[in-house]
């Protein structure tokens, strides 16, 4: 099995709505967003009873991984077909006479032994929340303009919280690899190739607004997606929970974890290490 790995890349998705515009939009809906989350249908507050206490401008990470497989193989196959009737005792095929097999009922049959020459190709793209490692659908973000991050170690936009990935490259590549690399029913495998064509880390812009409803002693975080414009209550405040730095060696760790990549049919660790070495 031959394996190739794409160069890992990181991108910052450009916000389609500014922080100031998002704040105005959320403020206009704050009564429904905040009161609705605490069940205040019978005692809905006035807008001026709900005030904003904190704002967080952050970048949340997700992964995009694409893997292609190419397998050429041969497998043995028996081909059986019926003749015109029970009176047929043999058939000449490709200049070879083949005896028929009598059946209890109906016409006799001919069975030929052959070899199927096969080609299987697959391509799978999967998205993952880089914080939890769960699969997600982030395709709508990929059509939005983005800027490549050339140096993760120095990536620190002013007044923006960069959320470090908890799910690393090795973990998400392993998941997709296990999905697409499957054992084939074959007598002979002539070519077997796996190409990890995309290992991209994206950071999408999210604004968080913390509101306080003093009369109910309640605080609610409203998250605003700066790409889609969606706002939802019941969000989270991340700032004080951030631990660790975003570094390339820490995030793109396929090399360090190569020996743990096991797929159906055996270990690909040795060839994966070779692929990494060749790429470097």
N, C-alpha and C positions, 0 to 999 in steps of 0.2 A: 504494500500500500504506500503510495506516495502522497505526501501531505504538504500543502503550502499555506502560509499564513500571510494575511494582508498586514500592511503597516497600521498600527493602532493610531487613531486620530481622535481629537476632542474638538467640540464645537460649542459656541455660545449662540443660542437662538435669539434673534433680535426681538424685543418686545414690540407688539403692534399697538399697544395702548400705554401711555405714559403713567407714571405713578400718580401725578396730580389729577389726570382725567379719571383714572380708576377710583381715586378717593371720592371725587364728586359723585360718580355713579353709585358707589356703595353707600355713601351718605344719604342719597336720595331714597335708598331702599332699606335703610338701617332698621326702621321700625319692624318691617316684616321679617327681615333676616334675623334680628336679635330676639324679638318677642316670640317669634315662631319656634325658636329652639328651646324655649323654656315653658312652653305650653300656656302662654298668656292670652288665650283667645278671648277670655271674658274680661281681662283687665289690660287691654292693649295700651301701651304707653304713648305719650306724645313724643314727637321727634326730639324735642329739646330735653327730654328726660334721659336720652341715651347719648353718651358722649364718647368720643374716641380718646383712647389713652395711650396707644402705641401703634407704630407702623413698622413693618418689616419688609424690606425689599430683598428678595433672595433668588438664588438660582438652584433649581432642583435637578438632579441628574437622572438620565435614563440611558439604557444601552440599546444599540442596534447591532445585531449579529446576522450575517448571511453566510451560509455554507452551501457549497455545490458538491455533488458527488458524480463520479463518472466511472462506471463499471462495465467492462467487456468480458463476457464469459460464455462458456459452452455448457450445455446440459443435455444428457441423454433423454430420449423421448420415444415411446412406442406409439405408432400410428396405426390404427385399425379402421378398416372400411369394408363395406359390404359389396359383394359381387352381384351379378344380375340374377343369380338363382343358385339352388343347391347342386345343379349339374356342373357348375364351374369347379374344376379340380386344381387348376393352377393359373397363374397370371404372369405374363412377362412384363416387367417394369424396368426401364432403363437398361434394356438388353440382358436382364437377369430374370430367370424363371423362378417364381415364388409359389410354393404350394399353398393351397387354401386350407382353411379349417372348417370342418362341417359343424353345423349347429343343429340342435334338436328341432328347432323350428326356423323356417325362413331360409334365406340364401346363405351360402358359405361366406366366410370373411378372410381377409388377408391382413396380416400384421407385419409391419415393417419397423425395423429399428433405425432410428435416425438421431441426428445431433442438431439441437437448436442453437444457433449462433445469436447471442443476445447482447443488447446494449441497454443499460438502465442509467438514466440521468435524472437527478433531482436538484432542486434549488429551494431552500427554505430561508425565510427571513423572520426573525423573531425580535420583539421588543421586550425589555425588562425594566422594571422600576429599579434603579441602581441603589436605592436605599434599602428596600425590603428584599430584592431579588425575585419578586413575583413577576410573572408575565403580564404585559399590559399592551394597550393599543395606543401607540404614539405616532401613528402615520400622519395624522393631521399636522403635526409639528414639522415634519420633514419637508414640506413644501414652502415653509416660511424661510426668508433669508437668515443666514447664520454666518458667523465669523469663526474661522479655524483658530483654535488656541494652540499656539506654537510652543508655549512653555507653561506647563501646568504648575510648576513650582512658583512661578512669579505671577500667576493668574489671580489677581485680587482687585476686581473693579471697585471703584470708590463708592462707599456707602452701600455696598451690596454684600449680602451674606452668601458665600458659596458653600453649599451643602456637600460634604465629601461623600463619595459612594461607599456604601458598606458591602455591596455585592461587587466583587472584583471581576476582572475580565475572565479569569480562569473558570469561575463558577458559571458564568452565562455561556461561555463557549462549550463547557462540558455538557450543559443541558441540551443545547442544540445539536452537538455532536452525537449524543446518545439517541436523539430523535431521528436523525437522517442516516446515520451509518448503521445499516442493518445487514445481517447475514443473508446471503443469497443462496438459493438451491442451485448448485453448480457442480459439475465434475472438474472443470478447469476454469480458473480465473486468469484471463489474459492481461487485463489492465484494471487497476483499481486506484482511483485518485480521489482525494478529498481536498477541496480548496476552501479555506476560510477567507472569503473575499472581502468581508466587512467586519471590522471590530471598532465601532465608533461609539464614543461617549458624548452625549449631548447634555447641555444644561439649559433648561427652560425657565423663563422668568415667571415668578409668582409673587404677588403682593399679599401681605397679611395685615389686616386691620383689627386691632383689639378694641372692642367696645365694652363700656360699663353701663349697666342699668342699676343705678344706685338704689332705687326703691326696692328692688328685688335682690340686691346684693349679688348680682350676677355679672360675670364677664364672659363674653363670647368673641371668638376669633373668626373673622370672615376672610376667606381666602379668595383672591381674584386672579384668574388666569390671564396673564398679560398677552397671550396669543389668541385664545378663543373668546375672551371677554366673559367667560362664565364666572359667576360669583356663588359661593356656597358658605353657609354658616357651619359651625361645628368643626372648624379647622384647628390647626395646632400652631403653637408658638415654638419655633425651633431654636432661636438664638442661644439660649443658655444650655441647650442639650448637645450642641456641637462638640464633638471630640475628634481630634486628629486633624492632620493636614492632608491636602490633596497633592500628592506627588506622583510622578509618572511611574516610578518603580513600584509603588504601592498599589496603584490602580491597575496598571497593565502588567499583571503578574503571571502571564501564561508561562513564561520561562520557568519560574520557580515552582509552578504547580504541574509542569508537564508530565512528571512521572505518575501523577494521579489520574491522567486522562485514560480511562479504560472504556473500550467500546465493544459491542458484541463481536465475537470472533477472535478476540485476543487483545493484547496490549499494543497501543500505537505510540507508547511513550518514546521509544528509541527514535522512531522516524520523526516524531514531533519535535524532539530535541534537535535532530538534524535539520529540520525545516527552519527552526528558529536560528540555528547557527548559520545556515546558508543565507538567511535574510539579513542577519547582522553583518 
